[in-house]
Amino acid sequence: MASYRSIRNALLAAVLLGIPVLLLRSAAQEPQGLSGFDRAVRRVGAPLEAGVSYAAGSVGRFFERWVLQARLQEDNEELEADNRKLRLELRALAAVEDENKELRRSLQMREKVPEDMLAAEISGVEQSPFFRVVKLQIDRGDAFVRPGMAVIADAGVVGRIDRADEHHADVMLLTDPRSKVAVEVARTRAPGILAGEDEDTCTVLIPSDFPVQIGDIIQTSGVDELFPRGQPVGHVVRVEEVANDQQKVHVVPAVRFDRLDMVWVVLASAPPPDPAADHTHKPPQAAGLGPLR
């Protein structure tokens, strides 16, 4: 039994080794010089050769795709690393750009407002149930600011310091019912006292002798000696006649309180201009304010 298996295995090995030899022998000869046996071998071996070629090609394509995918994965990892690096650089550039914007805004405010001012960042926001901003908090404490000091932004008047503790201060907005600001109509110079009414608007009483139009700009008059004169307060959205020859003017603030990130606290009123003084000299600091600078 064992000898039969040995003979069978030997014959099978001989056939398997002989077939490629015969195929190679027939493939190496010229077509016109083929014998009948070689032609028969070629006809029989052609399908086998095609199958082997197809299988070899499939295996080659599989490994080629595998190598290509590995290279693509490496390239993707490199691209992702480059993207992460670029995103970090973009964030750094955005931070620098924001800082430059704040510096430019500060310089512009210094050019527009002669009073001594202190820059402060918004550190907290209090909202109403209707998502309206009703109070702001800044990062300056009682060592720098005091209740009653005016707070302005590059777009106009924000409000006044309401209270201050060691590290922060609350800002009472223009729209607060407790707020009162001396204002005037920029077009006619008609004076009035602007009072907060609700979360969106303020009102001011103007004598009927001074016609007020929708869209008129309301600005600070400076007579309260708190806000620098000429600072935008808002614009008129509605005018209604009331008793005693008065007009009740409804005003929408010029500043969007929900978009503020930086404000300025007015520390001291500007001194009257002195024609003989050196214009390059900075206005003096208010007495007794200590570290307000």
Backbone hydrogen bonds, N-H to C=O, Kabsch-Sander energy under -0.5 kcal/mol:
donor,donor_aa,acceptor,acceptor_aa,energy
5,R,1,M,-1.9
6,S,2,A,-2.0
7,I,3,S,-2.4
8,R,4,Y,-2.7
9,N,5,R,-2.6
10,A,6,S,-2.2
11,L,7,I,-2.7
12,L,8,R,-2.5
13,A,9,N,-2.4
14,A,10,A,-2.4
15,V,11,L,-2.5
16,L,12,L,-2.7
17,L,13,A,-2.4
18,G,14,A,-2.3
19,I,15,V,-2.5
21,V,17,L,-1.1
22,L,18,G,-2.9
23,L,19,I,-2.7
24,L,20,P,-2.9
25,R,21,V,-2.5
26,S,22,L,-2.7
27,A,23,L,-2.4
28,A,24,L,-1.7
29,Q,25,R,-0.7
29,Q,26,S,-0.6
33,G,30,E,-1.0
34,L,31,P,-1.1
39,R,35,S,-2.4
40,A,36,G,-2.1
41,V,37,F,-2.6
42,R,38,D,-2.6
43,R,39,R,-2.6
44,V,40,A,-2.5
45,G,41,V,-2.8
46,A,42,R,-1.6
48,L,44,V,-0.6
49,E,45,G,-3.1
50,A,46,A,-2.6
51,G,47,P,-2.5
52,V,48,L,-2.5
53,S,49,E,-2.6
54,Y,50,A,-2.6
55,A,51,G,-2.7
56,A,52,V,-2.7
57,G,53,S,-2.6
58,S,54,Y,-2.6
59,V,55,A,-2.5
60,G,56,A,-2.5
61,R,57,G,-2.8
62,F,58,S,-2.4
63,F,59,V,-2.3
64,E,60,G,-2.2
65,R,61,R,-2.7
66,W,62,F,-2.4
67,V,63,F,-2.7
68,L,64,E,-2.6
69,Q,65,R,-3.0
70,A,66,W,-2.1
71,R,67,V,-2.2
72,L,68,L,-2.8
73,Q,69,Q,-2.7
74,E,70,A,-2.1
75,D,71,R,-2.7
76,N,72,L,-2.9
77,E,73,Q,-2.4
78,E,74,E,-2.2
79,L,75,D,-2.6
80,E,76,N,-2.8
81,A,77,E,-2.1
82,D,78,E,-2.4
83,N,79,L,-2.7
84,R,80,E,-2.6
85,K,81,A,-2.2
86,L,82,D,-2.7
87,R,83,N,-2.8
88,L,84,R,-2.1
89,E,85,K,-2.1
90,L,86,L,-2.7
91,R,87,R,-2.4
92,A,88,L,-2.3
93,L,89,E,-2.7
94,A,90,L,-2.7
95,A,91,R,-2.4
96,V,92,A,-2.2
97,E,93,L,-2.6
98,D,94,A,-2.6
99,E,95,A,-2.3
100,N,96,V,-2.5
101,K,97,E,-2.4
102,E,98,D,-2.3
103,L,99,E,-2.2
104,R,100,N,-2.7
105,R,101,K,-2.7
106,S,102,E,-2.4
107,L,103,L,-2.5
108,Q,104,R,-2.6
109,M,105,R,-2.5
110,R,106,S,-2.3
111,E,107,L,-1.8
112,K,108,Q,-2.0
113,V,109,M,-2.8
116,D,268,A,-0.9
118,L,265,V,-2.0
120,A,263,V,-2.6
122,I,261,D,-1.4
123,S,137,Q,-3.1
124,G,137,Q,-1.5
126,E,135,K,-2.9
128,S,132,R,-2.6
131,F,128,S,-2.2
134,V,126,E,-2.9
135,K,126,E,-1.4
136,L,171,V,-1.4
137,Q,124,G,-2.4
138,I,169,A,-2.6
139,D,121,E,-1.7
142,D,165,D,-3.2
144,F,141,G,-2.0
145,V,141,G,-2.1
148,G,161,I,-3.0
149,M,146,R,-1.8
151,V,159,G,-2.9
152,I,264,W,-2.9
153,A,156,G,-3.3
156,G,153,A,-0.7
157,V,232,P,-2.6
158,V,151,V,-2.4
159,G,151,V,-2.0
160,R,172,M,-2.3
161,I,149,M,-2.6
162,D,170,D,-3.2
163,R,170,D,-0.9
165,D,168,H,-3.0
169,A,138,I,-1.5
170,D,163,R,-2.8
171,V,136,L,-3.1
172,M,160,R,-3.2
172,M,170,D,-0.5
173,L,134,V,-0.6
173,L,171,V,-0.6
174,L,158,V,-1.7
176,D,173,L,-1.5
179,S,176,D,-2.1
181,V,194,L,-2.1
183,V,192,G,-2.8
184,E,219,Q,-2.5
185,V,190,A,-2.0
186,A,184,E,-0.6
186,A,217,I,-2.8
189,R,185,V,-3.1
192,G,183,V,-1.8
194,L,181,V,-3.3
194,L,192,G,-0.6
195,A,203,T,-3.1
196,G,176,D,-0.7
196,G,179,S,-1.3
197,E,201,T,-1.6
198,D,201,T,-1.7
202,C,251,V,-2.7
203,T,195,A,-2.6
204,V,249,V,-1.8
205,L,193,I,-0.5
206,I,204,V,-0.5
206,I,247,Q,-2.4
208,S,245,D,-2.6
210,F,207,P,-2.0
215,G,236,V,-2.2
216,D,213,Q,-2.1
218,I,234,G,-3.0
219,Q,184,E,-2.6
220,T,231,Q,-2.1
221,S,182,A,-1.7
222,G,182,A,-0.6
225,E,222,G,-1.4
230,G,220,T,-2.6
231,Q,228,P,-1.1
233,V,218,I,-3.0
234,G,218,I,-1.7
235,H,252,V,-1.8
236,V,216,D,-2.3
237,V,250,H,-2.7
238,R,250,H,-1.2
240,E,248,K,-1.9
242,V,246,Q,-2.9
246,Q,242,V,-0.9
247,Q,206,I,-2.7
248,K,240,E,-3.4
249,V,204,V,-2.8
249,V,247,Q,-0.8
250,H,238,R,-3.0
250,H,248,K,-0.5
251,V,202,C,-3.2
252,V,235,H,-2.4
254,A,233,V,-2.3
257,F,255,V,-1.0
259,R,256,R,-1.7
260,L,257,F,-0.9
263,V,120,A,-2.9
264,W,152,I,-3.0
265,V,118,L,-2.8
266,V,150,A,-2.7
266,V,264,W,-0.5
267,L,116,D,-2.8
267,L,265,V,-0.6
268,A,116,D,-1.0
277,A,274,D,-1.8
279,H,277,A,-0.6
281,H,278,D,-1.8
289,L,286,A,-1.3
292,L,289,L,-1.0
293,R,290,G,-0.7
